């Protein structure tokens, strides 16, 4: 049994981080393009459709909690009308910022999992020795027992 506290059950999850990265890269590229040139009505209509399709794709890889969070602020392109260029820019910037935050959260989660695994491995390699007084992982003695050898 480990002294490490169990991680709380997370309802926020991403089933396909690679797909999230691809979508984020696409949105970032679109943002760069939109910044460079003004878009006509057809271009804005296309960008609105891409935005909607991206949101739908995110819905296939995000947990309901994360999708609800995202839907709370990214809703400019849901109307039947053609969004303005500034509406497209704001929606894409919101989406990109949210996705970057999500990626940073995933990286932090992976780092915490790796640290926990490394700690558990160190405990296993230490023979799972426990301090008799505290029950905490103990340090191996500096000298082997008489007639004994540490491996």
C-alpha positions as CSV (number, residue, x, y, z in Angstrom):
1,X,0.0,0.0,0.0
2,X,1.4,3.4,-1.0
3,X,1.5,6.6,1.2
4,X,0.9,8.6,-1.9
5,X,-2.6,10.1,-1.9
6,X,-4.8,8.7,-4.6
7,X,-5.5,11.2,-7.4
8,X,-9.1,12.4,-7.5
9,X,-11.2,10.9,-10.2
10,X,-11.2,13.2,-13.1
11,X,-14.2,13.7,-15.3
12,X,-12.3,16.0,-17.6
13,X,-10.6,14.0,-20.2
14,X,-9.3,13.9,-23.8
15,X,-9.6,10.6,-25.6
16,X,-7.3,11.5,-28.4
17,X,-4.5,14.0,-27.6
18,X,-3.0,13.7,-31.1
19,X,-6.3,14.8,-32.7
20,X,-6.4,17.7,-30.3
21,X,-2.9,18.8,-31.4
22,X,-3.9,18.5,-35.1
23,X,-7.1,20.5,-34.6
24,X,-5.1,23.2,-32.6
25,X,-2.5,23.5,-35.3
26,X,-5.2,23.9,-37.9
27,X,-7.0,26.6,-35.9
28,X,-3.7,28.4,-35.4
29,X,-2.9,28.3,-39.1
30,X,-6.4,29.6,-39.9
31,X,-6.0,32.5,-37.4
32,X,-2.7,33.4,-39.1
33,X,-4.4,33.4,-42.5
34,X,-7.3,35.5,-41.3
35,X,-5.0,38.1,-39.8
36,X,-3.1,38.5,-43.1
37,X,-5.9,39.2,-45.5
38,X,-9.4,40.6,-45.3
39,X,-12.0,37.9,-46.0
40,X,-15.1,38.3,-48.2
41,X,-18.5,37.0,-47.3
42,X,-17.8,33.5,-48.8
43,X,-14.5,33.3,-47.0
44,X,-16.2,34.2,-43.7
45,X,-19.0,31.7,-44.4
46,X,-16.3,29.0,-45.0
47,X,-14.4,30.0,-41.8
48,X,-17.7,29.8,-39.8
49,X,-18.3,26.3,-41.2
50,X,-14.8,25.2,-40.4
51,X,-15.2,26.6,-36.9
52,X,-18.5,24.6,-36.4
53,X,-16.9,21.4,-37.8
54,X,-13.9,21.9,-35.5
55,X,-16.3,22.2,-32.5
56,X,-18.0,19.0,-33.6
57,X,-14.7,17.2,-33.9
58,X,-13.7,18.3,-30.5
59,X,-17.0,16.9,-29.2
60,X,-15.8,13.5,-30.3
61,X,-12.6,13.6,-28.2
62,X,-13.5,15.7,-25.2
63,X,-15.4,14.6,-22.1
64,X,-18.8,16.2,-21.7
65,X,-17.5,18.5,-18.9
66,X,-14.8,19.9,-21.1
67,X,-17.1,20.3,-24.1
68,X,-19.6,22.2,-21.9
69,X,-16.8,24.5,-20.7
70,X,-15.8,25.2,-24.3
71,X,-19.4,25.8,-25.4
72,X,-19.9,28.4,-22.7
73,X,-17.8,31.0,-24.6
74,X,-17.4,29.9,-28.2
75,X,-20.7,30.4,-29.9
76,X,-20.3,33.2,-32.5
77,X,-20.6,31.0,-35.5
78,X,-23.7,29.2,-34.6
79,X,-26.1,31.6,-36.3
80,X,-27.3,31.2,-39.9
81,X,-26.0,34.6,-40.7
82,X,-22.5,35.3,-42.0
83,X,-20.2,36.3,-39.1
84,X,-18.1,39.4,-39.4
85,X,-14.4,39.2,-39.8
86,X,-13.9,40.4,-36.2
87,X,-16.4,37.8,-34.9
88,X,-14.4,35.1,-36.7
89,X,-11.1,36.3,-35.3
90,X,-12.5,36.5,-31.7
91,X,-14.0,33.0,-32.0
92,X,-10.8,31.5,-33.4
93,X,-8.7,33.2,-30.8
94,X,-10.9,32.0,-28.0
95,X,-10.8,28.5,-29.4
96,X,-7.1,28.5,-29.8
97,X,-6.5,30.0,-26.3
98,X,-8.7,27.4,-24.7
99,X,-7.0,24.5,-26.6
100,X,-3.6,25.8,-25.6
101,X,-4.7,25.9,-22.0
102,X,-6.1,22.4,-22.3
103,X,-2.8,21.1,-23.8
104,X,-0.8,22.8,-20.9
105,X,-3.1,21.0,-18.4
106,X,-2.6,17.7,-20.2
107,X,1.2,18.2,-20.0
108,X,1.0,19.0,-16.3
109,X,-1.1,16.0,-15.7
110,X,1.3,13.7,-17.6
111,X,4.3,15.2,-15.7
112,X,2.5,14.5,-12.4
113,X,1.7,11.0,-13.4
114,X,5.3,10.4,-14.4
115,X,6.5,11.8,-11.1
116,X,4.1,9.6,-9.2
117,X,5.2,6.5,-11.2
118,X,8.9,7.4,-10.5
119,X,8.2,7.7,-6.8
120,X,6.4,4.3,-6.8
121,X,9.3,2.7,-8.7
122,X,11.7,4.2,-6.2
123,X,9.7,2.7,-3.4
124,X,9.6,-0.7,-5.0
125,X,13.3,-0.6,-5.8
126,X,13.9,0.4,-2.1
127,X,12.3,-2.9,-1.2
128,X,9.3,-1.2,0.2
129,X,11.2,-0.6,3.5
130,X,9.1,1.2,6.1
131,X,10.1,3.1,9.2
132,X,8.7,1.0,12.1
133,X,7.8,4.1,14.1
134,X,6.1,6.2,11.5
135,X,5.1,3.7,8.8
136,X,6.8,6.0,6.3
137,X,9.2,4.7,3.6
138,X,12.5,4.2,5.4
139,X,16.1,4.7,4.3
140,X,18.2,1.5,3.9
141,X,20.9,1.1,6.5
142,X,24.2,2.4,5.4
143,X,26.0,-0.8,6.4
144,X,24.9,-4.4,5.5
145,X,23.8,-6.6,8.4
146,X,26.6,-8.8,9.9
147,X,27.4,-11.5,7.3
148,X,24.9,-10.1,4.9
149,X,25.0,-8.2,1.6
150,X,22.6,-5.7,0.0
151,X,21.7,-6.4,-3.6
